[in-house]
Amino acid sequence: YKADVRESASVAHLYGQNLVAAESMTAIGTAWAWSPELLKPTADMELASGLNRFVIHTSVHQPVDDKIPGLGLGPFGQWFTRHETWAEEAAPWITYLARSSYMLQQGMFVADIAYFYGEDNNITALFGSKLPDIPAGFSYDFVNADALINLLSVKDGMITAPDGMSYRLLALDSNSVYMSLPVLKKIRSLVNEGATVSGPKPVGTPSLKDDMAEFSTIVNELWPDDKKEVKAGKGKIYSGQPLSDILGLLKLKPDFEYKGPMADSRILFVHRKIDRTDIYWVNNRNNRVEDIEATFRIEGKVPEIWHPETGKTEKASYSIADKVTKIPLHLQPNDAFFVVFSGNAQKPFLTVPAIADKQLGIIDGEWVVNFQKGRGAPASVRLNGLSSWSDNKNDSIRYFSGTGTYLKTIEAPDEWFTRDAQIWIDLGEVKNLAEVIVNGKSLGIVWKSPFRVDVTGILIKGKNTLEIKVTNLWVNRLIGDAQPGVTRKITYTTMPFYRANSPLLTSGLLGPVRIISEIRK
């Protein structure tokens, strides 16, 4: 539904509105199987498509607390209610959505192309399976006949809307070859005023009342046979050429581009501008680390990296030349953050020392695990190592859903503590969220890779107590309650979602748990 979201965003941009809301993260057939980490790529794709206000599906009325996970909306989820296993750990996830949304509500959207898709089909029918073929690095808005005729004008060669939204190029989709006379006349007016238009020659009109003689006259005026470029008034019309070639003829550089070692890297972006500040949101669509060199169509400003997951900001290395700014970016798996340009750069480059990781130690051996009460698991067990709860021989652990607290005392040697080094605990693989507590102090909840917390100043030389509260999903307990012979079920749902032989989900702390030192090179 990327086209649907982008259509709503386009309306907001054209009519001067800063909010774009949509039903979000709807699921079917995967009941109670979603964690924030699994939901994030979907939320980020919505943000990339122009959304900036989430209406999360679904939070149905829950009248009782003795039936868990409780009521559902038939087969439709994901069920965002107080009975979700990770409901009490949801704040960092919602904060991420809130920060990202807030930033993308600021100022105005920046786009180069207004994309007219015609008059006789809706956007979903045209682009439900594949979006328009827009060259990488350029943003666009959909435009319909009403907006084209009533909103758009030309100022200084730019196609503009009353609220100040502007575009360098009006692109006509192939579906627009059947074009009504009012739209055709408006295009002629825009070109005469100085607009640049790209698209195929119209072949007819969908209207029965249009004057066909006038229609043919204007078409032949703007699209004479066998000409790929026509000057009309102050503007031009291009046809029979890819958009990438036309943007090249206009000497318009991509707003954002990147290069890196991986051929299949995929980084999306959104650009908004408020006063003299440019806000870029960038999103890694791969579940792996990406190190890229990003190029932004910005010059003379200082960039910073703003992280919506943590609220932290940091300086960025950069170089400014040829009217663009290049920045090396390190993106974690499925990462998304903001690159904010503001202020005047006093020099054309800046190099921020890179961070180097050094493994100090691995926390292995025996763990004590205390399980949440009322979920069927034993109060406490000792584990010789880290493995998935779903692999445990004890059925009450294998089918457990809820929070298990891993307890351990660790010895921190003197050599871990060096000057100017930050010390982190990296949990490795976690299914699905974790709160880390060191020496009685909570260091927060981690919900996506890398599952890592800063313990600088909290971890001390010598003995330290470590608690890791890990929460998984409801799926395993629902499967456990579907086993033959179960007479007392822990869970209640309004319809059966899983069978006894449904596959269990990997759960718990899988590790390896490591102590990491971060040092600026």
C-alpha positions in Angstrom: 0.0 0.0 0.0 2.9 2.3 -0.6 1.0 4.2 -3.3 -1.9 4.8 -1.0 0.2 6.3 1.7 2.2 8.4 -0.9 -1.1 9.6 -2.4 -2.3 10.8 1.1 1.1 12.4 1.7 0.9 14.2 -1.7 -2.4 15.7 -0.8 -1.0 17.0 2.4 2.0 18.5 0.6 -0.1 20.2 -2.1 -2.7 21.6 0.3 -0.3 22.9 3.0 -1.0 20.3 5.7 1.8 18.8 7.8 0.0 15.6 9.1 -0.3 12.4 7.2 -2.1 9.6 9.1 -2.9 6.0 8.1 -4.0 2.7 9.6 -0.7 1.1 10.3 0.9 -2.3 10.8 -2.2 -4.3 10.2 -1.6 -8.1 10.2 -3.6 -11.2 9.4 -2.7 -14.9 9.9 0.2 -14.1 12.3 -1.6 -13.7 15.6 0.4 -12.2 18.5 3.6 -12.9 16.5 4.9 -9.3 16.3 7.6 -7.5 18.3 8.8 -4.0 17.8 11.8 -5.2 16.0 9.7 -7.2 13.5 7.3 -4.2 13.1 9.9 -1.6 12.5 10.6 -2.3 8.8 6.9 -1.9 8.1 6.7 1.4 10.1 9.8 2.7 8.4 8.4 1.9 5.0 5.3 4.0 5.9 7.6 6.8 7.0 9.5 6.5 3.7 6.2 6.8 1.8 5.3 10.0 3.5 3.3 9.0 6.7 4.0 10.9 9.9 1.2 9.9 12.2 0.6 6.2 13.0 -2.9 4.8 13.7 -1.8 1.5 15.1 -4.0 -1.5 14.3 -5.6 -2.7 16.5 -6.4 -1.8 20.1 -9.7 -3.4 20.8 -11.7 -3.1 24.0 -10.4 -5.4 26.7 -13.1 -5.6 29.4 -11.4 -8.1 31.7 -7.9 -8.8 33.0 -8.4 -12.5 33.8 -8.5 -13.6 30.1 -5.2 -13.2 28.3 -4.2 -12.2 25.7 -7.9 -11.5 25.4 -10.3 -10.2 22.7 -9.2 -9.8 19.1 -10.7 -8.3 16.0 -11.4 -11.6 14.4 -8.2 -12.7 12.6 -6.9 -9.1 12.2 -4.0 -7.7 14.3 -1.4 -6.8 15.3 -3.1 -6.7 18.7 -1.7 -3.6 20.4 -3.3 -3.9 23.8 -2.4 -4.0 27.5 -2.4 -7.8 27.4 0.5 -8.0 24.9 3.4 -9.8 26.5 5.6 -6.7 25.9 3.0 -4.1 26.8 5.0 -2.8 29.8 8.2 -2.6 27.6 6.5 -0.7 24.7 7.5 2.8 25.7 10.9 2.9 23.7 9.1 1.6 20.6 6.3 4.2 20.8 8.9 6.8 21.6 10.8 5.9 18.4 7.5 6.2 16.4 6.8 9.5 18.1 10.2 11.1 17.5 10.3 10.0 13.9 6.8 11.3 13.3 7.5 14.6 14.9 10.6 15.2 12.9 8.8 14.4 9.7 6.0 16.8 10.5 8.4 19.8 10.5 8.6 22.3 7.7 7.8 21.3 4.1 8.5 18.2 2.0 11.2 18.6 -0.7 10.4 17.0 -4.1 11.6 17.5 -7.6 8.8 16.0 -9.6 5.0 16.4 -9.7 3.7 13.2 -11.2 0.4 13.5 -13.0 -1.2 10.0 -13.3 -4.2 10.7 -15.5 -7.9 11.0 -15.0 -9.5 7.6 -15.6 -7.8 5.3 -13.0 -7.1 5.6 -9.3 -3.6 5.4 -7.9 -4.1 1.9 -6.4 -5.2 0.5 -9.7 -2.2 2.0 -11.4 0.6 1.6 -8.8 -0.7 -0.9 -6.3 1.9 -3.5 -7.3 4.7 -1.2 -8.6 5.3 2.5 -8.0 6.2 4.9 -10.9 9.7 4.5 -12.4 11.2 7.5 -10.7 15.1 7.8 -10.9 16.8 7.0 -7.6 17.6 9.9 -5.4 14.6 12.1 -6.5 11.4 12.5 -4.6 7.9 13.1 -6.1 4.3 13.8 -5.4 1.3 12.4 -7.1 -0.9 15.1 -8.8 -4.5 14.7 -10.0 -6.5 16.8 -12.4 -8.0 18.9 -9.7 -4.7 19.9 -8.1 -3.1 20.4 -11.5 -5.8 22.8 -12.7 -6.6 24.6 -9.5 -3.4 24.7 -7.5 -0.3 24.7 -9.7 1.3 27.8 -11.2 4.9 28.7 -12.2 7.3 31.0 -10.4 10.9 31.4 -11.5 10.7 28.3 -13.5 9.4 26.2 -10.6 6.0 24.6 -10.6 4.5 25.8 -7.3 1.4 25.3 -5.1 -0.1 28.1 -3.0 1.4 26.8 0.3 4.9 27.1 -1.2 5.4 23.5 -2.3 7.5 23.5 -5.6 8.6 21.1 -8.2 11.2 21.3 -11.0 9.4 19.0 -13.4 5.9 17.9 -14.2 6.0 14.3 -15.3 3.0 12.7 -17.2 2.4 9.1 -16.7 1.6 6.9 -19.7 -1.9 6.6 -18.4 -2.4 10.3 -19.1 -2.4 9.9 -22.9 -6.2 10.2 -22.6 -6.3 13.7 -21.3 -9.3 16.1 -20.9 -9.2 19.4 -22.7 -9.1 21.5 -19.4 -6.0 19.5 -18.3 -4.4 19.9 -21.7 -5.0 23.7 -21.6 -3.6 23.9 -18.1 -0.4 22.1 -19.2 -0.1 24.6 -22.1 -0.5 27.5 -19.7 2.2 26.1 -17.3 4.6 25.5 -20.1 4.1 29.0 -21.5 4.8 30.4 -18.0 8.1 28.5 -17.9 7.4 25.0 -16.6 9.2 21.9 -17.8 7.0 19.0 -18.7 7.9 15.4 -19.6 5.5 12.9 -21.0 4.0 11.1 -24.0 1.9 12.8 -26.6 -1.9 12.7 -25.7 -3.9 10.6 -28.2 -7.4 11.4 -27.1 -9.7 12.7 -24.4 -11.9 10.7 -22.0 -14.6 13.5 -22.1 -17.5 13.4 -24.5 -18.0 17.2 -24.4 -14.4 18.3 -25.3 -13.9 20.2 -28.6 -11.7 17.7 -30.5 -10.5 20.3 -33.0 -9.2 22.5 -30.2 -7.8 19.4 -28.5 -5.9 18.4 -31.6 -4.6 21.9 -32.2 -3.1 22.2 -28.7 -1.6 18.6 -28.8 0.1 19.3 -32.2 1.4 22.6 -30.9 3.0 21.1 -27.8 3.9 17.7 -29.2 4.8 18.1 -32.9 5.6 14.8 -34.6 9.1 13.3 -34.1 10.4 16.0 -31.8 11.7 15.0 -28.4 12.1 18.5 -27.1 9.8 21.4 -27.8 10.2 25.0 -26.5 6.8 26.6 -25.9 6.7 30.1 -24.3 9.1 30.2 -21.5 9.1 26.4 -20.9 9.8 23.1 -22.6 8.1 19.8 -23.2 10.1 16.6 -23.5 8.8 13.3 -24.8 10.2 9.9 -25.8 13.0 10.1 -23.2 13.6 8.5 -19.8 13.1 10.7 -16.9 16.7 10.2 -15.9 17.9 11.7 -19.2 15.6 14.7 -18.8 16.8 15.4 -15.3 20.3 15.2 -16.6 19.4 17.8 -19.3 18.1 20.0 -16.5 21.4 19.5 -14.8 19.5 18.5 -11.7 21.6 16.3 -9.3 19.9 13.7 -7.1 18.7 15.0 -3.8 20.2 11.9 -2.1 22.5 9.2 -3.4 24.9 6.7 -1.9 27.5 4.1 -2.7 28.9 1.2 -0.7 30.5 -2.2 -0.9 27.2 -4.1 -1.3 25.5 -4.2 -4.7 22.1 -4.9 -3.2 22.2 -2.1 -0.6 18.9 -0.3 -0.4 18.6 3.0 1.4 15.5 5.1 1.4 15.2 8.8 2.2 12.8 11.6 3.0 13.8 15.3 2.8 12.0 18.1 4.6 13.0 21.8 5.0 12.2 24.2 7.8 13.6 27.8 7.5 17.3 27.3 6.9 17.4 23.7 8.3 17.3 20.7 6.1 16.1 17.4 7.6 16.9 14.1 5.9 15.6 10.8 7.2 17.5 7.8 5.9 16.5 4.1 6.3 18.5 0.9 5.7 16.1 -1.6 4.2 18.4 -4.6 4.8 18.8 -6.6 7.9 22.5 -6.1 8.0 25.0 -3.4 8.8 25.5 -1.0 5.9 28.5 1.4 5.6 27.9 3.8 2.8 29.1 7.2 1.5 25.9 9.3 1.2 25.7 12.4 -1.0 23.2 15.2 -0.1 22.3 18.0 -2.4 23.2 20.5 0.3 26.1 22.8 0.6 27.5 25.2 3.2 25.8 23.6 6.2 26.9 21.5 9.1 25.4 18.0 9.4 24.5 16.1 12.5 23.2 12.6 13.1 20.0 12.5 15.2 18.9 9.0 16.5 15.2 8.7 17.1 15.7 5.4 19.0 17.7 7.1 21.8 17.2 10.8 21.2 21.0 11.2 21.1 22.8 13.4 18.5 26.3 13.2 17.2 28.6 15.1 15.0 29.2 13.7 11.5 32.2 13.7 9.2 31.6 15.6 6.0 33.1 17.1 2.9 31.5 19.9 0.8 32.3 20.3 -2.9 30.5 20.8 -6.2 27.3 21.9 -4.4 26.9 18.6 -2.5 27.9 17.3 0.9 29.3 13.8 1.3 29.0 12.0 4.6 30.1 8.5 5.6 27.2 6.7 7.3 27.2 3.6 9.4 23.7 2.1 9.5 22.8 -0.8 11.8 20.4 -3.6 10.5 17.0 -2.0 9.6 18.3 1.3 10.9 16.8 4.7 10.4 18.0 8.1 11.6 18.0 11.8 10.7 20.8 13.8 9.1 20.1 17.4 10.0 21.9 20.3 8.2 21.9 23.7 9.9 24.2 26.6 10.6 27.0 27.8 8.4 30.0 25.5 7.8 33.2 27.3 8.6 35.3 24.9 6.6 34.6 22.5 3.7 35.3 19.3 5.6 35.4 17.8 9.0 36.6 14.4 10.1 35.2 12.9 13.3 37.3 10.1 14.7 35.8 6.7 14.0 34.7 4.4 16.8 36.5 1.1 17.2 35.0 -1.9 19.0 37.1 -4.1 21.2 35.8 -7.3 22.8 36.8 -7.4 26.5 35.1 -10.6 27.5 32.3 -13.0 27.0 29.8 -13.7 29.8 29.0 -17.4 29.6 28.5 -20.4 31.9 25.6 -20.9 34.2 22.6 -18.5 34.5 19.7 -18.4 36.9 16.4 -17.6 35.2 13.3 -16.5 37.1 10.1 -16.8 35.1 7.0 -14.6 35.3 4.4 -15.9 37.7 1.1 -17.3 36.4 2.4 -18.4 33.0 3.0 -22.1 33.7 6.8 -22.1 34.0 8.8 -22.9 37.1 9.6 -20.0 39.4 13.3 -20.5 38.8 15.7 -22.7 36.9 19.5 -23.0 36.4 20.7 -23.1 32.8 24.2 -24.3 31.9 24.2 -22.0 28.9 22.1 -19.8 26.6 19.6 -21.4 24.3 16.0 -20.9 23.1 13.3 -21.6 25.6 11.5 -23.4 22.8 14.3 -26.0 22.7 14.0 -26.8 26.4 13.0 -30.4 27.4 10.7 -29.0 30.0 7.3 -28.3 28.4 6.5 -25.5 30.9 9.6 -23.7 29.6 9.3 -24.7 26.0 5.8 -23.2 25.8 6.4 -20.3 28.1 5.4 -16.8 27.0 6.2 -13.7 29.1 9.2 -12.4 30.9 12.2 -14.4 32.1 14.9 -12.7 34.2 18.4 -13.9 33.7 20.6 -13.4 36.8 24.4 -13.6 37.1 27.3 -12.1 39.1 30.2 -11.1 36.9 33.7 -10.2 37.7 35.1 -7.1 35.9 38.9 -7.0 35.9 40.9 -3.8 36.0 42.0 -4.1 32.4 38.4 -3.5 31.2 38.6 0.1 32.5 40.7 2.3 30.4 40.7 6.1 30.0 38.2 7.6 27.6 36.7 4.2 26.7 33.0 3.5 26.9 32.0 0.1 28.1 28.9 -1.7 26.7 27.1 -4.9 27.3 26.1 -6.5 24.0 23.4 -9.2 24.4 23.9 -10.7 21.0 20.6 -12.3 19.8 17.4 -11.5 21.8 13.9 -12.8 21.3 12.3 -10.4 21.6 12.9 -7.4 24.0 15.2 -7.0 27.0 15.7 -4.7 30.0 19.2 -4.6 31.3 19.9 -3.9 35.0 23.4 -3.6 36.4 24.1 -3.3 40.1 20.4 -2.5 40.6 20.3 0.3 38.1 18.1 -0.1 35.0 19.9 0.8 31.8 16.8 0.8 29.7 14.9 -1.5 27.3 16.5 -2.7 24.0 14.1 -3.9 21.3 16.2 -4.2 18.1 19.6 -5.2 16.9 22.1 -4.4 18.1 20.9 -5.3 21.6 23.5 -3.2 23.4 23.5 -0.9 26.5 26.1 1.6 27.8 27.4 0.5 31.2 30.1 3.2 31.5 30.1 4.4 35.1 27.7 1.7 36.2 29.9 -1.4 35.8 32.6 -1.3 38.5 35.8 -3.1 39.0 35.2 -6.4 40.8 31.9 -8.0 41.4 28.8 -6.8 39.6 25.2 -8.1 39.6 23.6 -8.4 36.2 19.9 -8.9 35.5 18.5 -9.2 31.9 14.7 -9.3 31.7 13.8 -10.9 28.4 10.2 -10.9 27.0 9.1 -13.1 24.2 5.7 -13.3 22.3 2.4 -15.1 23.0 2.8 -17.7 20.2 4.5 -20.5 22.2 2.0 -20.4 25.1 -0.9 -20.4 22.6 0.6 -23.5 20.9 1.2 -25.1 24.4 -2.5 -24.6 25.3 -3.4 -26.3 22.1 -1.6 -29.5 23.0 -3.6 -32.7 23.5 -4.7 -33.3 27.1 -4.5 -29.7 28.3 -7.3 -29.2 30.7 -6.4 -25.9 32.2 -5.4 -23.3 29.6 -3.4 -20.2 30.6 -4.5 -18.2 27.5 -7.8 -17.1 26.1 -8.5 -15.9 22.6 -11.7 -15.3 20.7 -10.7 -17.8 18.0 -8.1 -20.5 17.7 -5.0 -19.2 15.9 -2.5 -22.1 16.3 -2.5 -25.9 16.3 -0.6 -28.3 18.5 1.9 -28.9 15.7 2.4 -25.2 14.8 6.1 -24.2 14.9 7.4 -22.6 18.0 9.2 -19.3 18.0 12.7 -18.9 19.1 12.6 -17.2 22.5 14.8 -15.8 25.3 18.4 -14.7 25.5 20.5 -16.4 22.9 23.7 -14.4 23.2 26.6 -14.4 23.0 26.6 -11.8 25.8 29.8 -9.8 25.5 31.5 -6.9 27.1 32.6 -4.4 24.5 34.8 -1.3 24.7 34.2 1.6 22.3 37.2 3.9 21.6 37.5 6.8 19.2 40.4 6.1 16.8 
